[in-house]
């Protein structure tokens, strides 16, 4: 394990940031921070639409294998865009040879729950309506997008849509009640989040809804019957660690094939540091292997 690299990443994430007083300032700061991530070469991007929303099509510059990744960006349900998660999307495209469609779903507080969930389900339905085989689709997301990768498929399943080939979530948020033990055990160890900061984001997103319902807290209340294979990745230095461990346990109890991949001493969504942190590249290698194993033509 790369102790020096991990220490450097932790120090970077703990640097003081200008205080953001408005949502617009928060979004600008988030975009600026993600602009420093490494986007690999060997891709081409095209703006398109999917399910009535803007999307970014990311394709291999050269030979493309069959399969589509529906990518859902992170950003605490209020920040982010396909561009802020382009590094993650591009790394998966390069490693798998598949194309990806990264969705610009609606954000809180202007569009609170369930707007983002509706958008992601509509995007998945649009892929099916366009003739794509569900066995050739994987849904992938990071952070809030990791949560949406699961909740959108819960809603899609309940609407009678066929399930895709696989789900991958990087540091997903799966418990809006913030009741996981790691919320306390990782307090101070997590260089990015606290229960208070996550609570503020969730208040914007949840807008007074029942926090225990499956589309907000699948780790504690969802029925995963009929779900496709899942890969859940998390780091031990994040307060959201037990969102993934508890979701994995619940899905396994429903008979779902689950790989829970936990990396020591790395922060939330550490895959963003590919090219800087060895473990980030290794995690993306595993995600790509998982996707190519499960997604078929």
N, C-alpha and C positions, 0 to 999 in steps of 0.2 A: 504493500500500500504506500502511496506517495504522501508521506507525512508533511513534507515541506510544502507541497502543492496545496494540500488541504488547509494547512495553516494560513497560507497566503490568501486563499479564497475566503476563509473565515474573516481575516482582517479586512479584506476588501468590502465584504458585506456589512461589516460593523462601522465603516466610515460614516461620520455624520453627514446627513443629507439636508439640503435646504427644506425648511418646513413648508409643506404644501397646504394651503388654506382652502383651496377649492378643488372640486373634482377635475376641472380642466387642468389645474396645476399638477395634480396627482397623475393624470394621464400623460402629460408632457414629461414628467420626471420618469415615469415607468418606461415610456418609449425611448428616452435618452439612455437609460440604463441598459435596455435590451439592444440598443444600437452598437454596443461594444462586444456583443457575442460574435463568434466566428461562423460566418455562412460559408459552407464549402463551395468550391467551384464544381462545375459539371452539372449545373441545373439551368433551366430556363423558366421564367415565370410569366404568367398571363392573367390579367384580370378577367373575371367572368362572373356569372351569377349562378346560384344554386338554391332552389327552394324559395326564390324571391329575395334572397339576400346576396350582397356582394361576396365573392369568394376569390381566393388567389389560387390559381392552378400552378402547381410546382411539378415539373417533369424532368426526368433525366435528359441531359443534353444529347446523349447518344442512344444506345439501345435501351428500349423499355420493355420490361416484362409485364405480363398481365397482372391486373390487380389495382385497386384504388384504396387509398388511405383517406378517410374523412377526418381531418385534423381540427381539433377544437382548442383554441389558444387559452392560455392562462391570463390572470390579472384580477383575481378576487371578485369576479363577476361585474366589475365596474370599470376595469382598465383593459388595455390591450387591443390587439388587432391581429390579423394574419401576418402583418409585417413584424410585430414584436416577437412572434414565435417562428419566424422564418428560419432561424438557425436550426431549431429542432426539426422542423418539417423537412428542411433540405438535407440534413444528416440522414434522416430515415429514407428519403428518396434516393440518395446516392448509395446507401447501403443495401437497399432492397431492389432497386431498379423499377419500383412502382411509381405511378403518379400519385400526387396528393392534392386534395382540394381542401384548403384551409378557409374556414367559414368566418365571416364577419357578423357574428350573431349580435343581437341587441344587448345593450349594457344597462345596468342599474347606475344611478337611481332613476334615470328617465324612464327606463323600461324594467321594472322589477320582476321577480318571479311571478308567473312562469314563462315570461317572454323568451328568455334564452333557450329554455327547454323546448318551447314550441318551434323556435327557429332550427334547432338541431334536428328535431324529429322531421321537420319539413325538408331539410336538406337530405336526410337519409331516404325519405320517401321519394324525393326527386331522383336520386340515383337509381332506385328501383324502377320508377316510372320511365326512366331513360333506357331501361332494358338491361341494367347491370345485374349480374347474378349475385345474390347476397353472399354466396360462398367466395366471391371475389372482392369483398369489401371488408375492411377493418376500420374500426373507430378508435382513434387515438387522441389523447389530450394531456395537457400538463396543468397542474394546480386546479384552479376552478374548472378549466377545460377537462381535466381528468375526472372531476366529479360529473360534469355534463356527459362525458363519454359513457358513463354508467346510467345516469338518470334518464338520458334521452332514449336509451334502449329499453329501460323499464317501461317508459311511456309507449314506445313503438311496439313492444311486445303486447302490451295491454290493448293496443289498437288493432292487433291482429297482423302486424307486419312480420315477415320472416326475419330471423336474427342474422347478423353478419357472421363472418368467419371467426372474428377475434376482436378483443378489446385490449387496449394497452393504456395504462394510466400512470403518468409520472407525478408522484407526490400529490395524488388526488385529494380533494376536500370532500369527505363523505359523511360528515356529521355536523349539521348546523347547530346542534345543541352545545357543541364544544365541550362535551363531557368525557372525552377519551382521557385515560390516565396520563398519556404523554403531554397533554396540555399543562400538567403540573411538573412531571418528572423532567421535561425538557425545557422548562422555563429558564431563560438565561443562557442555556446552551444553544438554543436557536438564535442565530444572528439576525434573523429577518422578522419573525412574527412573535406576537404575544397573544394571549387570550383576548386582551383588550383591543388590539389592532384588528384581529380577525372578527371580533364582535361588532366593531364599527362597520366593517365591510358587509357583514351579514345583515345588519339592520337595514342597510340600503337595499340589499338584494331581496331579503325575505319579506319586507314590508308588512309585518304583522301576521304572517302566516303561521300555521302550526309547524314548529321546527322539527317535530319528530316524524313527519310524514315521509314516505319512502323517496319522494322526488327531491327532498332536502337533506334527509339523513339516511341514505340507504344502508350505511354501516350498522344501523341499529334497528331498522324497521322493514327493509325490503325483502321481498320474496324473489329469489334468483332462479326459480325453476325455469328450465329451458334456456338459460343463458349460454352464450358461446364461451370458449376458453378465454381466460383472462390472464394478463401479465400486469402485476402491480409492483411498481418500483418506488422505493422511498429511502431516505437517509436517516441514520440514527440521531442526527443533530437537528431534527425538526419536530415542532410541537404537533404536527399532523401525522407523525409516524403511526400512531395507533388507529388513525382513520383507515389506513391501508391494512394493518394487521387484523382489525376487527371485520373489515369488509371481506377479507380473504376467508376468515373463519366462517362467516355467514354464508358465503357463496359455496365453500366446500361442503357445508352442511346441507346445501340444496343439490348436491351432486354435480357441481360445476368443476371443470378442470381449471386449477388456479396455480400460477407460479407467483409466489411472493418473494421478491428480490430486494433485500435490504442491505444497503452498503454502509459500513461503519464510518462515523466521523465526517459525514458530508451533509450539506444543508439542503433545504427545500429546493426541488427542481434543479438538482446539481448537474443534470444532463446538459443544461445551458452552457456549462463550462468545458464542453468538448473542445479539444485542442489545447487546453490549459491544464485540465485535471484528467489524469489517466483514467480514473474510475468513471468519469463521464463518458469517455469513448467506449469503455468496456460495457457500460450499461446500454448504450445505443447499439453496440454490436449484438448484445443479447436480444434487445427489442427487435432488431432487424431479423435475426435468426427466427425468433418466435413468429413474426409476421410472415416470412417466406415459407415457414413450415405449415402454417394454417390457411393462408390465403391461396385459393386455387383458381385456375382460369375459368 
